[in-house]
Amino acid sequence: MALAIGEANSALNQGEVPVGAVIVLDNKLIGVGRNLVEANRDASAHAEMIALRVAGKSISNWRLSGAKLIVTLEPCPMCTSALMLSRIDEIYYGASDPRLGACGSLFDLASSPQLPHQIKTYSGILEKECKDLLDTFFENIRRGGRVAEGA
């Protein structure tokens, strides 16, 4: 989770929502990502999606069976769906997202028996540290801070 928090800090420094993600397979780091929505002007540039793209290229395969995602914020429905399609086995996340969370907070897509793949999820990993980053970002926005350069 420390690596994911480092990525979230980098996102925060870029004016992005501070979310970071890493993907590990066989105890090896294969994917790293942070939110780049504003920088890329791309609604799908969430930390998890970036990490998935990097991981797929890293192992030359979009199938990530046996892999684990570690992310600072509970994945949204888009990211959870992509994680399911990639066959990620486990998700470890820090802060829950009651507004858009799809791993137990608002929805529980990750373990839905109606879907062809279920992902084991573990929440609350370094939750305070992850939540503090988000709180800092949104406090700055409320005080009139910018989201990202050029946004």
C-alpha positions as CSV (number, residue, x, y, z in Angstrom):
1,M,0.0,0.0,0.0
2,A,3.0,2.3,0.6
3,L,3.7,2.3,-3.2
4,A,0.0,3.1,-4.0
5,I,0.1,6.0,-1.5
6,G,3.2,7.3,-3.1
7,E,1.4,7.3,-6.5
8,A,-1.6,9.0,-4.8
9,N,0.7,11.7,-3.5
10,S,2.1,12.2,-7.0
11,A,-1.4,12.6,-8.3
12,L,-2.2,15.1,-5.6
13,N,0.9,17.1,-6.5
14,Q,-0.3,17.2,-10.1
15,G,-3.7,18.5,-9.1
16,E,-5.4,15.1,-9.7
17,V,-7.8,13.3,-7.3
18,P,-5.2,11.5,-5.2
19,V,-5.7,7.8,-6.0
20,G,-2.8,5.5,-6.6
21,A,-2.8,1.8,-7.5
22,V,-0.3,-1.0,-8.0
23,I,-0.7,-4.6,-9.3
24,V,1.4,-7.4,-8.0
25,L,1.8,-10.9,-9.5
26,D,3.9,-13.6,-7.9
27,N,5.3,-11.0,-5.5
28,K,6.5,-8.9,-8.4
29,L,5.3,-5.4,-9.2
30,I,3.9,-5.5,-12.7
31,G,1.6,-2.4,-12.8
32,V,1.6,1.1,-11.3
33,G,-0.9,3.9,-11.8
34,R,-2.3,7.1,-10.5
35,N,-5.2,9.2,-11.5
36,L,-4.5,11.1,-14.7
37,V,-8.1,12.1,-15.6
38,E,-7.3,15.8,-15.8
39,A,-3.9,15.5,-17.4
40,N,-5.1,13.1,-20.0
41,R,-8.5,14.7,-20.3
42,D,-9.9,11.1,-20.2
43,A,-12.6,10.0,-17.8
44,S,-11.2,6.5,-18.0
45,A,-7.7,7.4,-16.8
46,H,-8.3,6.2,-13.2
47,A,-5.4,4.8,-11.3
48,E,-6.7,1.3,-11.6
49,M,-7.1,1.5,-15.3
50,I,-3.6,2.9,-15.8
51,A,-2.2,0.2,-13.6
52,L,-4.1,-2.5,-15.6
53,R,-2.7,-1.2,-18.9
54,V,0.9,-1.2,-17.5
55,A,0.5,-4.6,-16.0
56,G,-0.9,-6.1,-19.3
57,K,2.0,-4.7,-21.2
58,S,4.5,-5.8,-18.5
59,I,3.5,-9.5,-18.9
60,S,2.3,-9.3,-22.5
61,N,-1.1,-10.5,-21.5
62,W,-4.4,-8.9,-20.5
63,R,-5.3,-11.9,-18.4
64,L,-4.0,-11.1,-14.9
65,S,-5.1,-14.3,-13.1
66,G,-3.4,-14.6,-9.7
67,A,-2.7,-10.9,-9.5
68,K,-3.6,-8.5,-6.7
69,L,-4.5,-4.9,-7.0
70,I,-3.6,-2.5,-4.1
71,V,-5.4,0.8,-4.4
72,T,-5.9,3.8,-2.1
73,L,-9.6,4.2,-2.8
74,E,-12.3,1.6,-3.4
75,P,-12.7,1.0,-7.1
76,C,-15.7,2.5,-9.0
77,P,-18.0,0.4,-11.2
78,M,-15.9,1.1,-14.3
79,C,-12.7,0.0,-12.7
80,T,-14.2,-3.0,-10.9
81,S,-15.7,-4.2,-14.2
82,A,-12.3,-3.9,-15.9
83,L,-10.6,-5.7,-13.0
84,M,-13.1,-8.5,-13.3
85,L,-12.6,-8.8,-17.0
86,S,-8.8,-8.9,-16.5
87,R,-9.4,-11.7,-13.9
88,I,-7.6,-10.0,-11.0
89,D,-7.9,-12.3,-8.0
90,E,-7.8,-9.9,-5.1
91,I,-8.4,-6.2,-4.4
92,Y,-6.9,-4.5,-1.3
93,Y,-8.1,-0.9,-0.8
94,G,-7.7,1.9,1.7
95,A,-10.6,4.3,1.9
96,S,-14.2,3.3,1.1
97,D,-16.1,5.3,-1.4
98,P,-19.8,5.4,-0.3
99,R,-20.6,7.6,-3.4
100,L,-19.2,5.3,-6.2
101,G,-17.6,2.3,-4.5
102,A,-18.2,-1.0,-6.3
103,C,-16.5,-3.4,-3.9
104,G,-18.9,-3.3,-1.0
105,S,-19.8,0.3,-0.2
106,L,-22.4,1.4,-2.7
107,F,-22.4,-1.7,-4.9
108,D,-20.6,-5.1,-4.6
109,L,-19.9,-5.9,-8.2
110,A,-16.6,-7.5,-7.2
111,S,-18.3,-10.5,-5.5
112,S,-21.6,-10.6,-7.3
113,P,-22.5,-14.3,-8.0
114,Q,-24.4,-13.2,-11.1
115,L,-21.1,-12.3,-12.8
116,P,-18.7,-14.8,-14.3
117,H,-15.7,-13.8,-12.1
118,Q,-15.6,-12.8,-8.4
119,I,-12.8,-10.9,-6.8
120,K,-11.9,-11.2,-3.1
121,T,-11.8,-7.7,-1.5
122,Y,-10.1,-6.4,1.6
123,S,-10.9,-3.0,2.8
124,G,-9.4,-0.5,5.3
125,I,-5.8,-1.0,4.5
126,L,-4.0,2.1,5.8
127,E,-7.4,3.7,5.6
128,K,-6.6,6.9,7.6
129,E,-3.6,7.7,5.4
130,C,-5.6,7.1,2.2
131,K,-8.6,9.1,3.5
132,D,-6.3,12.0,4.6
133,L,-5.0,12.4,1.1
134,L,-8.5,12.7,-0.3
135,D,-9.6,15.1,2.4
136,T,-6.6,17.3,1.7
137,F,-7.5,17.4,-2.0
138,F,-11.2,18.2,-1.5
139,E,-10.5,20.8,1.2
140,N,-8.2,22.6,-1.3
141,I,-11.0,22.5,-3.9
142,R,-13.5,23.9,-1.5
143,R,-11.1,26.8,-0.7
144,G,-11.0,27.6,-4.4
145,G,-8.0,25.5,-5.5
146,R,-7.6,24.3,-9.0
147,V,-8.0,20.7,-10.0
148,A,-5.1,20.5,-12.5
149,E,-3.2,22.8,-14.8
150,G,-5.3,23.5,-17.9
151,A,-8.4,22.0,-16.4
